[in-house]
Amino acid sequence: MTDIKDQKLLYHLTDIDNIPSILKDGLMPRAELDGFVDIADSDILESREGLGLEEYVPFHFFANSPFDGRVQIDNPDKDFVIIAVRRDYAKANGWQIIPRHPLADQDLELMPYDEGIDAINWPKMNERDYNDAESKSVCMAECLSPNIVSASRFLSIFVKNAAQQQQVLAFRNAAKLVFRVNVNPRMFVNHESG
């Protein structure tokens, strides 16, 4: 498996019903959102607001992170998609990094991109051992955009099946945008397998 540190993309999970407004307005910080399908846990949202994180758009360093898995398990009737942007875009635009779960420590500090990349415990992230507290926490590291992320910056949107692909392609074409829409069921929770 490729070292997560060496990969090129960042990932944001959302409900497929949010895609039309995202393609129109971009991925917005939570503080600027109104009338969207919310997938996050309300208790965690309160804690994030206490840290000022609602002013950023969060991305993870790999798909099907512990956050992605929990949201999909808790919402089995929803259809999710994963938006991917390039890491070099994040670096060039002053995105910041939290090197482990944002609620993992009281002294949370947002780090500049390069400093944050260096602070992530990549061997623990590569383990992806969700029974190990440190590995799980590092797997929830975030890369945070301080600004709206325009849909023109999306490299691709990943979907679970061909029907979702056709739906997102229709949204994309109506918005006159150009990005890939890739079917990759392995990036999502498989509810059929339990």
C-alpha positions in Angstrom: 0.0 0.0 0.0 1.2 3.5 -0.9 2.4 5.6 2.1 -0.5 8.1 2.8 2.1 10.9 3.2 3.1 10.4 -0.5 -0.4 10.5 -1.9 -1.6 13.6 -3.8 -5.3 14.1 -2.7 -7.4 15.3 0.2 -11.0 14.1 0.7 -14.3 15.5 1.9 -17.3 13.3 2.5 -20.8 14.8 1.9 -24.4 13.7 1.2 -25.1 13.5 -2.5 -28.1 15.8 -2.0 -25.6 18.6 -1.2 -23.9 18.4 -4.5 -26.1 20.8 -6.5 -25.5 23.6 -4.0 -21.8 22.8 -3.6 -21.3 22.9 -7.4 -23.1 26.3 -7.4 -21.5 27.9 -4.3 -18.5 25.8 -3.6 -17.6 23.9 -0.4 -18.3 26.4 2.3 -17.2 26.6 6.0 -20.0 25.4 8.2 -20.4 28.9 9.7 -21.5 30.1 6.2 -23.9 27.2 5.4 -27.7 27.4 5.4 -30.1 24.7 4.2 -27.9 21.7 3.7 -28.0 18.0 4.6 -25.9 17.8 7.8 -24.1 14.6 8.4 -22.0 15.5 11.5 -22.6 14.5 15.1 -24.1 17.4 17.0 -22.0 16.9 20.2 -18.8 16.9 18.1 -20.0 20.0 16.2 -20.4 21.9 19.5 -16.8 21.0 20.5 -15.5 22.0 17.1 -17.3 25.4 17.3 -15.6 26.0 20.7 -12.3 25.7 18.8 -13.4 28.0 15.9 -13.3 25.1 13.4 -16.7 26.0 11.9 -14.8 28.7 10.0 -12.9 26.1 7.9 -13.7 23.5 5.3 -12.3 20.1 6.6 -10.6 17.5 4.5 -9.0 14.2 5.5 -5.8 12.6 4.1 -7.5 9.4 2.9 -11.0 8.2 2.1 -13.0 6.0 4.5 -11.3 7.5 7.5 -12.8 6.8 10.9 -15.0 9.9 10.5 -16.3 8.8 7.1 -17.0 5.3 8.4 -18.9 6.5 11.5 -21.0 8.9 9.4 -21.9 6.2 6.9 -22.7 3.6 9.6 -24.9 6.1 11.4 -26.7 7.1 8.2 -27.2 3.8 6.2 -30.1 5.3 4.2 -28.1 8.3 2.9 -26.0 8.3 -0.3 -22.6 9.7 0.2 -20.0 11.0 -2.2 -16.4 12.0 -1.6 -14.9 15.2 -3.1 -11.2 15.2 -3.9 -8.9 18.1 -4.3 -5.1 18.1 -4.8 -2.8 18.6 -1.9 -0.6 21.0 -3.8 -3.7 23.3 -4.2 -4.1 23.2 -0.4 -0.5 24.0 0.2 -0.4 26.9 -2.4 -3.6 28.4 -0.8 -2.5 28.5 2.8 -4.6 25.7 4.2 -3.8 24.6 7.7 -3.4 21.3 9.4 -4.4 19.6 12.6 -2.1 16.6 12.9 -4.6 14.4 14.8 -8.2 14.3 15.8 -9.2 17.9 16.5 -10.7 17.0 19.9 -7.7 14.8 20.9 -6.0 17.5 22.9 -6.8 20.6 24.9 -3.9 22.6 23.3 -5.1 22.4 19.7 -3.0 24.4 17.4 -3.7 24.9 13.7 -0.4 24.6 11.9 0.8 26.0 8.5 0.6 23.4 5.8 4.3 22.3 5.7 4.7 22.3 9.5 1.5 20.3 9.9 2.6 17.7 7.3 5.8 17.3 9.3 3.9 17.0 12.6 1.6 14.1 11.4 2.7 10.7 12.7 2.5 9.1 9.2 3.6 5.6 10.4 0.6 5.5 12.8 -1.7 6.8 10.1 -0.5 4.1 7.7 -1.4 1.5 10.3 -5.0 2.5 10.1 -5.6 0.5 13.3 -8.8 1.9 14.8 -8.4 -0.2 17.9 -5.2 1.7 18.7 -6.1 5.2 20.1 -3.1 6.9 18.7 -3.5 5.5 15.2 -7.2 6.3 15.1 -6.6 9.8 16.3 -3.9 10.4 13.7 -6.2 9.0 11.0 -8.6 11.9 11.8 -6.0 14.5 11.1 -7.5 17.3 9.0 -6.4 19.7 6.4 -8.5 22.9 6.7 -9.4 25.4 4.0 -9.9 28.9 5.5 -11.9 29.9 2.4 -14.7 28.5 0.2 -13.4 25.8 -2.1 -14.8 26.4 -5.6 -16.0 23.4 -7.5 -13.7 24.4 -10.3 -10.9 23.2 -8.0 -12.3 19.7 -7.6 -10.2 17.0 -9.2 -12.9 14.4 -8.9 -16.0 13.2 -7.0 -16.0 9.6 -6.0 -19.3 7.7 -5.9 -20.3 4.2 -4.8 -22.1 3.0 -8.0 -23.0 3.7 -11.6 -26.4 5.2 -10.7 -24.8 7.8 -8.4 -22.2 8.5 -11.1 -25.0 9.3 -13.6 -26.6 11.6 -11.0 -23.4 13.5 -10.2 -22.5 13.7 -13.9 -25.9 15.3 -14.6 -25.3 17.9 -11.8 -21.7 18.5 -13.1 -22.9 19.0 -16.7 -25.7 21.3 -15.7 -23.2 23.4 -13.8 -20.8 23.4 -16.8 -17.9 22.1 -14.8 -15.1 19.8 -15.6 -13.9 17.2 -13.1 -14.0 13.4 -13.1 -16.7 11.4 -11.5 -15.3 8.0 -10.5 -17.0 4.9 -9.3 -15.0 3.3 -6.4 -17.2 1.3 -3.9 -14.1 0.5 -1.8 -13.9 4.1 -0.7 -17.3 3.7 1.1 -18.7 1.5 3.9 -20.2 -1.7 2.6 -23.5 -2.0 4.6 -24.2 -5.4 3.0 -21.2 -7.0 4.7 -22.4 -5.9 8.2 
